[in-house]
Amino acid sequence: MEQLLLNLIKNAIEAMPEGGSLSIKTYLKHPNACIQIADSGVGISEENKEKIGTPFFTTRKEGTGLGLSICDKIINAHQGSLDIYSEGPGKGTVATIQIPHTPPFVSAR
């Protein structure tokens, strides 16, 4: 999970070369624990939305294009989901992670 968060936060920061806003929000949406990472960066074009997560796909000069495909593998190993949303170029991006949440065990005495 640490690698998943690092990849998503790194992507958000790199999407804002002139600076911007990055927010991280956590919440419960029964039966899932959710983490939402939002940036005010360059956003994602319609053309690129369907390519997101494809191994070796990147829009950057530097990079391997493996970050989001690795994120997909990590989230699948946790039986969760990863949704990437952008209204389009210049509108930022929101990545939402959902993983099954099991409340802590409380013993009855």
Backbone as CSV, one residue per row, in Angstrom:
resi,resn,N_x,N_y,N_z,CA_x,CA_y,CA_z,C_x,C_y,C_z
1,MET,0.827,-1.188,0.000,0.000,0.000,0.000,0.877,1.258,0.000
2,GLU,2.002,1.184,0.685,2.897,2.350,0.698,3.338,2.700,-0.721
3,GLN,3.705,1.685,-1.509,4.143,1.930,-2.889,3.006,2.513,-3.720
4,LEU,1.801,2.025,-3.519,0.620,2.543,-4.218,0.458,4.036,-3.945
5,LEU,0.502,4.418,-2.670,0.351,5.828,-2.297,1.501,6.674,-2.834
6,LEU,2.721,6.157,-2.741,3.873,6.892,-3.272,3.720,7.154,-4.767
7,ASN,3.308,6.144,-5.523,3.140,6.315,-6.973,2.082,7.370,-7.289
8,LEU,0.952,7.306,-6.600,-0.138,8.246,-6.881,0.230,9.677,-6.473
9,ILE,0.886,9.830,-5.342,1.294,11.167,-4.901,2.367,11.726,-5.826
10,LYS,3.304,10.881,-6.236,4.353,11.307,-7.174,3.722,11.768,-8.487
11,ASN,2.767,11.013,-9.002,2.080,11.404,-10.239,1.388,12.754,-10.072
12,ALA,0.736,12.947,-8.927,0.028,14.205,-8.678,0.995,15.379,-8.656
13,ILE,2.108,15.213,-7.981,3.106,16.286,-7.905,3.670,16.593,-9.291
14,GLU,3.986,15.554,-10.055,4.545,15.749,-11.395,3.534,16.373,-12.358
15,ALA,2.243,16.243,-12.061,1.204,16.833,-12.915,1.039,18.326,-12.656
16,MET,1.800,18.857,-11.685,1.705,20.274,-11.336,3.090,20.931,-11.421
17,PRO,3.684,21.005,-12.618,5.050,21.538,-12.728,5.173,23.000,-12.288
18,GLU,4.100,23.741,-12.336,4.110,25.147,-11.914,3.587,25.306,-10.487
19,GLY,3.426,24.203,-9.777,2.851,24.234,-8.438,1.353,24.040,-8.518
20,GLY,0.713,23.978,-7.381,-0.731,23.771,-7.354,-1.167,23.246,-6.008
21,SER,-2.284,22.576,-6.021,-2.887,22.081,-4.794,-2.955,20.556,-4.835
22,LEU,-2.543,19.931,-3.747,-2.612,18.480,-3.594,-3.335,18.212,-2.288
23,SER,-4.380,17.395,-2.345,-5.084,17.054,-1.109,-5.226,15.546,-0.998
24,ILE,-5.172,15.084,0.244,-5.343,13.662,0.541,-6.449,13.564,1.579
25,LYS,-7.448,12.763,1.265,-8.619,12.636,2.131,-8.853,11.153,2.403
26,THR,-9.163,10.811,3.638,-9.519,9.432,3.980,-10.922,9.432,4.546
27,TYR,-11.654,8.357,4.249,-13.013,8.232,4.770,-13.470,6.783,4.656
28,LEU,-14.526,6.459,5.383,-15.143,5.140,5.291,-16.398,5.248,4.452
29,LYS,-16.552,4.333,3.534,-17.766,4.211,2.710,-18.099,2.725,2.755
30,HIS,-18.917,2.369,3.731,-19.191,0.957,4.045,-19.403,0.137,2.779
31,PRO,-18.728,-0.967,2.625,-17.819,-1.644,3.556,-16.343,-1.333,3.283
32,ASN,-16.033,-0.196,2.675,-14.665,0.105,2.260,-14.024,1.253,3.038
33,ALA,-12.703,1.173,3.139,-11.891,2.302,3.580,-11.418,2.980,2.297
34,CYS,-11.494,4.293,2.257,-11.180,5.030,1.033,-10.089,6.062,1.270
35,ILE,-9.254,6.232,0.254,-8.237,7.277,0.247,-8.382,7.997,-1.087
36,GLN,-8.491,9.314,-1.021,-8.667,10.108,-2.238,-7.504,11.094,-2.342
37,ILE,-6.835,11.068,-3.487,-5.714,11.965,-3.754,-6.130,12.847,-4.923
38,ALA,-6.198,14.161,-4.687,-6.652,15.091,-5.721,-5.579,16.143,-5.967
39,ASP,-5.389,16.487,-7.233,-4.444,17.540,-7.576,-5.105,18.550,-8.510
40,SER,-4.484,19.706,-8.619,-4.986,20.754,-9.509,-4.118,20.849,-10.758
41,GLY,-3.551,19.727,-11.156,-2.590,19.689,-12.251,-3.176,19.720,-13.647
42,VAL,-2.418,19.166,-14.572,-2.723,19.260,-16.004,-3.936,18.449,-16.436
43,GLY,-4.394,17.518,-15.614,-5.555,16.704,-15.982,-5.213,15.649,-17.021
44,ILE,-6.238,14.951,-17.491,-6.055,13.853,-18.446,-6.998,14.070,-19.623
45,SER,-6.453,13.980,-20.829,-7.281,14.149,-22.024,-8.174,12.926,-22.223
46,GLU,-9.261,13.113,-22.956,-10.160,11.988,-23.279,-9.386,10.869,-23.964
47,GLU,-8.509,11.235,-24.858,-7.710,10.265,-25.618,-6.866,9.390,-24.695
48,ASN,-6.339,9.973,-23.617,-5.457,9.235,-22.721,-6.179,8.514,-21.589
49,LYS,-7.425,8.873,-21.320,-8.156,8.249,-20.202,-8.227,6.734,-20.325
50,GLU,-8.479,6.237,-21.521,-8.612,4.782,-21.690,-7.264,4.068,-21.660
51,LYS,-6.169,4.801,-21.769,-4.838,4.197,-21.754,-4.231,4.143,-20.352
52,ILE,-4.865,4.844,-19.411,-4.346,4.907,-18.049,-4.216,3.494,-17.477
53,GLY,-3.073,3.194,-16.902,-2.836,1.888,-16.293,-2.250,0.862,-17.249
54,THR,-2.197,1.184,-18.542,-1.593,0.281,-19.517,-0.076,0.295,-19.309
55,PRO,0.541,-0.891,-19.159,1.987,-0.913,-18.959,2.730,-0.188,-20.086
56,PHE,3.703,0.611,-19.696,4.599,1.366,-20.577,3.943,2.570,-21.253
57,PHE,2.698,2.889,-20.904,2.079,4.109,-21.436,2.446,5.280,-20.531
58,THR,2.973,6.321,-21.123,3.298,7.534,-20.378,3.171,8.739,-21.293
59,THR,2.891,9.877,-20.715,2.855,11.131,-21.467,4.074,11.978,-21.112
60,ARG,4.945,11.459,-20.278,6.135,12.188,-19.835,7.361,11.783,-20.641
61,LYS,8.296,12.722,-20.766,9.557,12.432,-21.452,10.382,11.433,-20.650
62,GLU,10.328,11.593,-19.327,11.050,10.676,-18.448,10.030,9.803,-17.729
63,GLY,10.357,8.571,-17.527,9.447,7.658,-16.839,9.248,6.398,-17.655
64,THR,8.844,5.358,-16.972,8.704,4.056,-17.622,7.274,3.748,-18.041
65,GLY,6.306,4.458,-17.466,4.908,4.132,-17.749,4.439,2.913,-16.979
66,LEU,5.144,2.581,-15.903,4.765,1.401,-15.118,4.078,1.752,-13.799
67,GLY,4.120,3.009,-13.386,3.591,3.408,-12.080,2.153,2.992,-11.845
68,LEU,1.242,3.331,-12.764,-0.170,3.008,-12.549,-0.478,1.539,-12.779
69,SER,0.285,0.862,-13.639,0.048,-0.578,-13.791,0.492,-1.314,-12.530
70,ILE,1.547,-0.824,-11.871,1.958,-1.388,-10.586,0.875,-1.110,-9.545
71,CYS,0.308,0.097,-9.568,-0.786,0.432,-8.645,-1.957,-0.536,-8.830
72,ASP,-2.291,-0.848,-10.075,-3.384,-1.792,-10.348,-3.110,-3.150,-9.719
73,LYS,-1.874,-3.638,-9.839,-1.514,-4.937,-9.258,-1.624,-4.905,-7.731
74,ILE,-1.167,-3.820,-7.128,-1.212,-3.694,-5.671,-2.658,-3.662,-5.187
75,ILE,-3.486,-2.854,-5.826,-4.875,-2.720,-5.376,-5.634,-4.035,-5.580
76,ASN,-5.338,-4.746,-6.657,-5.977,-6.047,-6.885,-5.573,-7.061,-5.819
77,ALA,-4.329,-6.995,-5.362,-3.864,-7.906,-4.311,-4.598,-7.652,-2.993
78,HIS,-5.149,-6.462,-2.828,-5.895,-6.108,-1.617,-7.409,-6.180,-1.844
79,GLN,-7.820,-6.768,-2.953,-9.241,-6.890,-3.325,-9.954,-5.538,-3.311
80,GLY,-9.244,-4.516,-3.758,-9.811,-3.177,-3.779,-9.990,-2.653,-5.188
81,SER,-10.200,-1.347,-5.274,-10.340,-0.713,-6.584,-9.609,0.620,-6.584
82,LEU,-9.208,1.028,-7.776,-8.559,2.313,-7.980,-9.260,2.985,-9.143
83,ASP,-9.843,4.152,-8.893,-10.515,4.917,-9.934,-9.756,6.219,-10.134
84,ILE,-9.478,6.528,-11.389,-8.792,7.773,-11.747,-9.802,8.613,-12.521
85,TYR,-10.029,9.852,-12.067,-11.019,10.709,-12.707,-10.421,12.081,-13.018
86,SER,-10.696,12.567,-14.208,-10.313,13.918,-14.600,-11.374,14.445,-15.551
87,GLU,-11.766,15.696,-15.357,-12.735,16.315,-16.271,-12.088,16.678,-17.596
88,GLY,-10.775,16.640,-17.655,-10.071,16.940,-18.892,-8.848,17.797,-18.648
89,PRO,-8.167,18.178,-19.726,-6.941,18.968,-19.612,-7.151,20.249,-18.797
90,GLY,-6.210,20.492,-17.887,-6.246,21.687,-17.067,-7.201,21.637,-15.890
91,LYS,-7.860,20.513,-15.678,-8.880,20.424,-14.619,-8.464,19.533,-13.448
92,GLY,-7.204,19.101,-13.417,-6.743,18.271,-12.310,-7.226,16.836,-12.413
93,THR,-6.817,16.047,-11.444,-7.132,14.618,-11.422,-7.431,14.189,-9.993
94,VAL,-8.329,13.226,-9.855,-8.657,12.644,-8.552,-8.478,11.131,-8.661
95,ALA,-7.660,10.574,-7.782,-7.476,9.121,-7.695,-8.151,8.660,-6.405
96,THR,-9.041,7.677,-6.521,-9.750,7.162,-5.352,-9.452,5.683,-5.174
97,ILE,-8.910,5.359,-4.017,-8.603,3.987,-3.639,-9.710,3.511,-2.704
98,GLN,-10.217,2.312,-2.947,-11.180,1.699,-2.023,-10.695,0.287,-1.727
99,ILE,-10.589,-0.017,-0.437,-10.221,-1.367,-0.024,-11.197,-1.838,1.040
100,PRO,-11.495,-3.142,1.059,-12.411,-3.663,2.057,-11.927,-3.340,3.462
101,HIS,-12.845,-2.880,4.292,-12.516,-2.495,5.661,-13.169,-3.483,6.616
102,THR,-12.354,-4.051,7.478,-12.851,-4.941,8.514,-12.640,-4.241,9.852
103,PRO,-13.734,-3.964,10.561,-13.577,-3.294,11.853,-12.717,-4.143,12.799
104,PRO,-12.038,-3.506,13.742,-11.225,-4.257,14.697,-12.073,-5.247,15.488
105,PHE,-11.481,-6.367,15.804,-12.181,-7.391,16.587,-12.329,-6.918,18.022
106,VAL,-13.512,-7.010,18.539,-13.777,-6.654,19.933,-14.315,-7.906,20.618
107,SER,-13.622,-8.333,21.658,-14.075,-9.548,22.344,-15.176,-9.198,23.354
108,ALA,-16.136,-10.064,23.427,-17.216,-9.909,24.420,-16.773,-10.600,25.689
109,ARG,-16.831,-9.891,26.786,-16.393,-10.494,28.069,-17.551,-10.601,28.994
